[in-house]
Amino acid sequence: MAGLRKHRRSGSAHTDGPFQIRHARPTDAPAIAALERRCFSDPWSAASFREALASTWSFGLVAENKPEGEVAGYFIGRDAAGMGEVLNLAVAPEWRRQGVARALLDAGIAALAARGADEIFLEVRESNVQAQALYTSAGFRVVGQRAAYYRSPREDALVLRRDLGEEKR
Ligand SMILES: CC(C)(COP(=O)(O)OP(=O)(O)OC[C@H]1O[C@@H](n2cnc3c(N)ncnc32)[C@H](O)[C@@H]1OP(=O)(O)O)[C@@H](O)C(=O)NCCC(=O)NCCS
């Protein structure tokens, strides 16, 4: 899939960076879960990732660094009846602010659109302003709130939506 850019503010934008995005396989679940534990206080288990990657209703993408092939970030999406969802997205702390999440999100949105999604929803912690900035810059808008949706710590979720229907028409 897509090559990524590095040092976007240094003037080298649009050159291939040291990452590659590819579809995730169930055998990627342990590496993804290890990264998940570094990124979230209430992480998914390796079994949850394995299940999501083995299901026909959901899929995953990983950004891996070259040439080592270590997982630097991942995206998990799901869709049904024209409704897509971003279930999970994270980037390793040492690889942040290099466009990895944006590239994963763009590839995930394209994959959901190709699977028939007309709209995409996601939840994000109310305090997670970094992720909110990423999503709003990618065309998502706040459409609701879920009270006490998250644990560790307990917190409300904002519900964000991006319409793909207009782009398809
Ligand atoms: C949120 C997260 C995925 C961003 O990953 P990333 O690879 O660093 O993001 P990118 O470099 O692609 O940045 C894309 C945009 O996101 C926003 N953003 C990312 N990190 C940010 C930060 N620390 N502060 C403010 N905005 C930020 C910016 O709008 C940025 O665009 P810009 O670089 O042109 O300003 C990453 O910080 C992460 O994994 N956090 C922990 C897990 C998490 O919160 N996941 C989302 C759950 S809903």
The ligand as a MOL file (V3000), in Angstrom:
LIG
                    3D

  0  0  0     0  0            999 V3000
M  V30 BEGIN CTAB
M  V30 COUNTS 48 50 0 0 0
M  V30 BEGIN ATOM
M  V30 1 C -3.3750 10.4440 18.1390 0
M  V30 2 C -2.2330 9.7120 17.4390 0
M  V30 3 C -2.7960 8.4490 16.7560 0
M  V30 4 C -1.6020 10.6350 16.3900 0
M  V30 5 O -0.5620 9.8940 15.7230 0
M  V30 6 P 0.5780 10.6400 14.8670 0
M  V30 7 O 1.1750 9.6500 13.9300 0
M  V30 8 O 1.5000 11.3500 15.7940 0
M  V30 9 O -0.2750 11.7210 14.0640 0
M  V30 10 P 0.1680 12.4750 12.7150 0
M  V30 11 O 1.6430 12.7690 12.7560 0
M  V30 12 O -0.3350 11.7130 11.5480 0
M  V30 13 O -0.6050 13.8530 12.8730 0
M  V30 14 C -1.7710 14.1300 12.1220 0
M  V30 15 C -2.5030 15.2850 12.7780 0
M  V30 16 O -3.0050 14.8980 14.0660 0
M  V30 17 C -2.9590 16.0210 14.9640 0
M  V30 18 N -2.0210 15.7300 16.0500 0
M  V30 19 C -1.2870 14.5900 16.1860 0
M  V30 20 N -0.5590 14.6610 17.3300 0
M  V30 21 C -0.8500 15.8380 17.9050 0
M  V30 22 C -0.4220 16.4840 19.1020 0
M  V30 23 N 0.4460 15.9060 19.9560 0
M  V30 24 N -0.9290 17.7050 19.4010 0
M  V30 25 C -1.8100 18.3030 18.5760 0
M  V30 26 N -2.2580 17.7480 17.3970 0
M  V30 27 C -1.7890 16.5330 17.0920 0
M  V30 28 C -2.4840 17.1940 14.1270 0
M  V30 29 O -3.6230 17.7990 13.5400 0
M  V30 30 C -1.6460 16.4930 13.0670 0
M  V30 31 O -1.5020 17.2310 11.8870 0
M  V30 32 P -0.1920 18.1990 11.7540 0
M  V30 33 O 0.9930 17.3490 12.0420 0
M  V30 34 O -0.2830 18.6680 10.3280 0
M  V30 35 O -0.3800 19.2780 12.7730 0
M  V30 36 C -1.1060 9.3170 18.4490 0
M  V30 37 O -0.7870 10.4610 19.2330 0
M  V30 38 C -1.4770 8.1790 19.3790 0
M  V30 39 O -1.2790 7.0040 19.0480 0
M  V30 40 N -2.0350 8.5030 20.5810 0
M  V30 41 C -2.4030 7.4670 21.5600 0
M  V30 42 C -3.5250 6.6040 21.0550 0
M  V30 43 C -4.7450 7.4110 20.6530 0
M  V30 44 O -5.1090 8.3970 21.2850 0
M  V30 45 N -5.4250 6.9490 19.5800 0
M  V30 46 C -6.6670 7.5430 19.1030 0
M  V30 47 C -7.7930 6.9590 19.8840 0
M  V30 48 S -9.3730 7.5820 19.3420 0
M  V30 END ATOM
M  V30 BEGIN BOND
M  V30 1 1 1 2
M  V30 2 1 2 3
M  V30 3 1 2 4
M  V30 4 1 2 36
M  V30 5 1 4 5
M  V30 6 1 5 6
M  V30 7 2 6 7
M  V30 8 1 6 8
M  V30 9 1 6 9
M  V30 10 1 9 10
M  V30 11 2 10 11
M  V30 12 1 10 12
M  V30 13 1 10 13
M  V30 14 1 13 14
M  V30 15 1 14 15
M  V30 16 1 15 16
M  V30 17 1 15 30
M  V30 18 1 16 17
M  V30 19 1 17 18
M  V30 20 1 17 28
M  V30 21 1 18 19
M  V30 22 1 18 27
M  V30 23 2 19 20
M  V30 24 1 20 21
M  V30 25 1 21 22
M  V30 26 2 21 27
M  V30 27 1 22 23
M  V30 28 2 22 24
M  V30 29 1 24 25
M  V30 30 2 25 26
M  V30 31 1 26 27
M  V30 32 1 28 29
M  V30 33 1 28 30
M  V30 34 1 30 31
M  V30 35 1 31 32
M  V30 36 2 32 33
M  V30 37 1 32 34
M  V30 38 1 32 35
M  V30 39 1 36 37
M  V30 40 1 36 38
M  V30 41 2 38 39
M  V30 42 1 38 40
M  V30 43 1 40 41
M  V30 44 1 41 42
M  V30 45 1 42 43
M  V30 46 2 43 44
M  V30 47 1 43 45
M  V30 48 1 45 46
M  V30 49 1 46 47
M  V30 50 1 47 48
M  V30 END BOND
M  V30 END CTAB
M  END
